[in-house]
Amino acid sequence: MNEDHRLGCTSINIATFRVRTAGLRTAVLRTAVLLSVCLSLIIVLALCNSGCTVAESPPTGDKPKGATAEGDDVVYLADRSVPESSGLASSRRRRGYFWTHNDSGDRASLYAYDRKGRRTATVKLKDVTANDWEDCCTFSSDGKDRLLIADCGDNDRRRSKINLFLMDEPDPLKSVSVKKISRITVRYPDGARDCEAVAVDSARKQIVLLTKSFLPQAGVYVIPLPDQTQEVFDINVTAKKIATLVLPLVTAADFDESTGDLWVTNYLQAFRFSASERLLPIAQQLKQLPSAFDLPKWRQVEALAVDEEQNVWITSEGLPTPLGRLKIIKPDNSGEKTTHHVSDEPKD
């Protein structure tokens, strides 16, 4: 065998080895990802130490738009404006109304709905870009009803900064264009992060951001809530990391304004981190084991809101878009978890 032939064979063998090695690496990587997802699901299920939900799953058949499912609080938004509901906020100006918005792909618009799923207003934000809106929330500060919109999604972890928009909450019964919008530009101390859950606690004067990961590790970052006496502001801040939660795929969060409890959700369950004291430091609050509640089997739950009556509401991506209230079922005296129940109509 001549030298050129030997060299050619050697090159082929090396190339074959590289291809096989690359294939092995790909198989190992896929297996690792699958195992991590399975581990995440096991951990989530293990955390379920309380009751279960309570909004009934949407039926698989056709459902009249906007019609209330018999005997429970699940309704379907009566138009097709929000095929990807990614944020949900309970109105503080008018009880019984909600704000929601789409994920990426829509203009900078908010949509208001009542409890029957009827759209009551559309609000357009002037001079604002909807890059990847992932959450919204309402809160009270300095005697004003305020609304925050979080443009914080970053699946590829490429954004060096994200934006939070704040404004006075509009009237959910009036369609308007809003110009007076404040902006907080946020950077993370440890590089770009994907975030889909943002909540405001005006009593502790903090904004909380929770990151999203396939692994059971949700980073918790906080920034101070700015002084709301300024009509419009534009500031830059660096968030501070205070905790890591053993939760995968976190998609939404909101505070119960009356108790300070923090509600967090992923695709499978909602978690309540109770505050033993109203002004308990958030980092200390998150060290406690949360109560966990199974979510209805909706397509993709990415939004959660707590109203002034401590009701917890959720929406899901997909048309028709469901909106439902969670009714928390406590374990009975035997220690066994109760089964799913249908929630009652809300009391006015």
N, C-alpha and C positions, 0 to 999 in steps of 0.2 A: 504493500500500500504506500503510495507516494505521500510526501509531506503535505501537499495541497489537499489531498483527499482526507488525510487525517485531521487537518485543520477544519475542513468542511464538516466532517462528522462531529468534531468537538463543538463547533458552533451550533449545530443542530441540537446536540444533546443539551447544551446550556440553555438554548431557547426553549426546548421542551421542558426543562427543569423549571425555568422561570414561569412558564404558562401554568404548569401544575402547581407551583408554589403560590402563584397569584390566585388560582382557583381555590386552593386550600385556605388561603387567608380570607377570601370572600365568604367561604362556607363557615369558617370560624366566626367571622364578624356577624354574619346573619344569625348564627346560633346564639351568640352573645346578646344580640339585640332582642331576640325572642325570649331568652331566659330573663333578661332585665324587665321586659314587659310583663312576663308571667309573675315575676317576683313582685313587681309593683302592684299588680292586681291582688295578689295574695295578701300583701301588707294592707292594702285598702280595705279588703274584706275583713281582715283581722281586727281593724280598728272600729268596726261597727259594734259599739257596745251599748247602744240605746235602742230606740224604736225604729220604725220605718216610715216611709212617706205616705204619700197619701193623696197625691194628685194622680188620678187614673191615667193610664197610658192612652194616647190617642188611638182610636180604632183604625184598623187597616183599610176599611172601606171608605167610600166617599163621605165627606162630612159637610153639611151646609156651612158656608163661611159665616163666622160670627155667631153661630148658634151655640148655646150653652149645652154641654153634655149633661144629660139628665141626671140630677142628683148630686153633681159636684161642681167645682169651680173652673174646670177646664174649658176654655173657649178658644176659638180660632180667629186670628186677626182677619178682619173682614175685607182686606184688600191685599194686594201682592207687592206692597211697597217695601216690605222687610223680609226677603227670602232667607237672609242670613243674620238673624237677630244675635248680636254679639255683646250687647250691653243692655241693662235694664235698671231703671230708677223709678222709685215711687215718688209721685209729685208731692211736694210739701205745700204748694199753693192751693191745690184742690184735692181733697181726699178721694180716693177711688180712681185716680188717673195715673198713667205710667208713661215714661219716656223710654224709647228704644232707638236703636240705630243699626245699620248694617255693618258687616265686616268690611274689608277692603273692597274697592270696586264701585262704591257709591260716592256721590258728592257729599259735601259737608252738610248733612241734613239730619235733623232729629224728627221723630214721629211720636205724637201723643195718641194714646188709646185709653178708652174707658174699660171697665171690668167686663163688658160684654164683647170686647174686641173691636169696637167701632173706632175708626180713626177720627180724632177730633181736631188735630192741628198738625201742620208741618212747619218746622222752624229751620231756616237756612242760615248758616254762619258765613258772614262776609269775610273775605280775605283770609280764609282758613282752608287748609288742604286736609282732606281725609286720606292720609297715607295708609294706615292700618288701625282703624278705630277698634278697640277691643273691650272697653268697659265705660260705664258712666255711672254717676251717683249724685244724689241730692243731699244737701246738708244745710244746717242753719249756722250762721256765723255773724256776729255783731248785729243781730236783729234782722238779718237778711236771709231770704231763702235763696240758696245758691245751687248751681249745677256744675259738675265737673265732667269733662269728656277726656278719655285717655287714648291718645294716639301712640300706643306703646308696643304694638305687635312687631315681632322681629324673628320670624321662623328661622332665618339663616344666620342670625346673630351678626348682622353687618352694620347696624345703626350705631353710630358713636354717641347719639343722643336721641331722646324721645321727648314728646311734647304733651303737656297736660293743659287743657283749655278750661278756663273758669269764667262764669258769667252769672248774672242774676237769673234765677229760674224764670223762663217765660210763662205766660198763662197757657195751660194745656188746652184751652178752648179757642185760642187765637193763632192763626198762621201768620208768622212775621219773618222778617229778615233782621238778624242781630249783628250789629257792628261793634258794640262795646264788649270786647272779649279779651280777657287777660291770658297770658301764657307763662307757663313754667317750663323751662328747658331743663331736662334732667339727664345727668350722666351717672352711670354706675361706677363705683370705685374699683371694680374688678373686671372691667370690660363689658362688651355688649351682652345683653340678655334678652330672651324672649319673655314677654310679660303680657298676660291677658286679664289680670285681676288687680283692680285698684279700688281702695276704699278710703273714705275720709271720716275721721273722728274729730269733730269740732270741739268736744269737751277736752280732749287731750291735745288738741291743736296739732294733729299729725295726719299726713297722707301716707298710706301704706301701699306698697307695691309687692306683689307676689309673682315670682317667675314660674315659667312652665317648662317641664322637662319630662321625657319619657321615663327617666329614672325617678325613684321616689325621693326627690330632693328639690323642694321648692324654696328658693331663697326669699327671705323677707327683708325688704328695704323700707326705710322711712325717710321722709323729708318733712320739715316744719310746714304747717299750714300758714301761708302768708297773711299778713294783716289785710282784712277785707275792707278797711276804711277807704283805701285807694280805689278810685273808680275803675281804672285800668292800669295794669302793670305788666311788665315783661322782664322776668328775672331768670337767672341761671343758677342751678344748685347741683351739688353732688350728693347722691343718696347715701345713706348709711346702712350697712347691713347689720341686722340685729338678731337674726335667727335663720335656721334652716329647718323646714318642716318635712317630715317623712311622708310626703304626698306626691304622687305623680300627676301630670297633666292637669294642673290647676287652671281653671278657666274663668272664675268669677269670685268676687268677694263683696261683702257689705257689712257695715256695723249696725247693730241694733242701737239706735240713738239713746234709748231710755236705760239700757243696762250696760252698754259697752261691750256686749258679746260680739265676737267676730264670726261671721258666717263665711265659709269657703266652700267652693264646689269644684268637682272635676266631672268627668263624664258619667261616673257611676254613683257617686254619693255626695251628700252635703254634710259638712262638718261644722259643729258649733264649738268655738273656743270661748268658754264662759269666763266672765270677769267677776271674780269674787268681790271686788270693789270697783266702783264706777271709774275711778282714776288710777286703777292698778296699771303699772307700766306694761306696755304691750309686750315687751320681751319676756316679762315674767308670766303674763297671761298665756303666752304661747308654749310655755314649758309644761302646761297641764295637758293631760290626755283629753282630746275632744270627744264629744258625743257625735256619733255618725248615723246618718239616715239614708236608706236606699232611695235613689231617684227612680221615677217612672222610666220605663224603657222607651224614651224618646230618641230621636235620631242623633242629636248632638247638643247637649245642654251647655251653653256658653254664657248664660246670663242669670243673675240672681239679684233680688232686691228685698230689703226688709222695710215694711211700711210702719207708720206711726202706731199701729195696733199690734206690732210685733209679728205680723203675718209674714211668711217667707214665700216669695213668688219666683217663678222661673220661666224662661222661654227656651225654645230650641230652634236651631237652624232647620230649614226645610219648609216647603209649602204643602198644605196650609200651616202657618206658624202658630203653634200652641202657646197659650199663656195659662199658667195654673198656679194654684196656691198649695203649699205643702201643709198638711195637717199632721202634727207630730204625734205619734202613737207611743205611749210609754209602756215599758214592760209590765206585765201583771205581777201579782204577788209571788207566783211560782218562779219568777226569774226568767221565764221564757218570753221571747219576743212575740208580740202580737202580729197578726197578719195584716195585709194591706186593707185599709178602710177607705171608703169614699168620703171626701170632705164635704162639710155642710156649706150652704150658701153663706157668704159673708154678711155680717150684720151691719146695717148702716148706722 
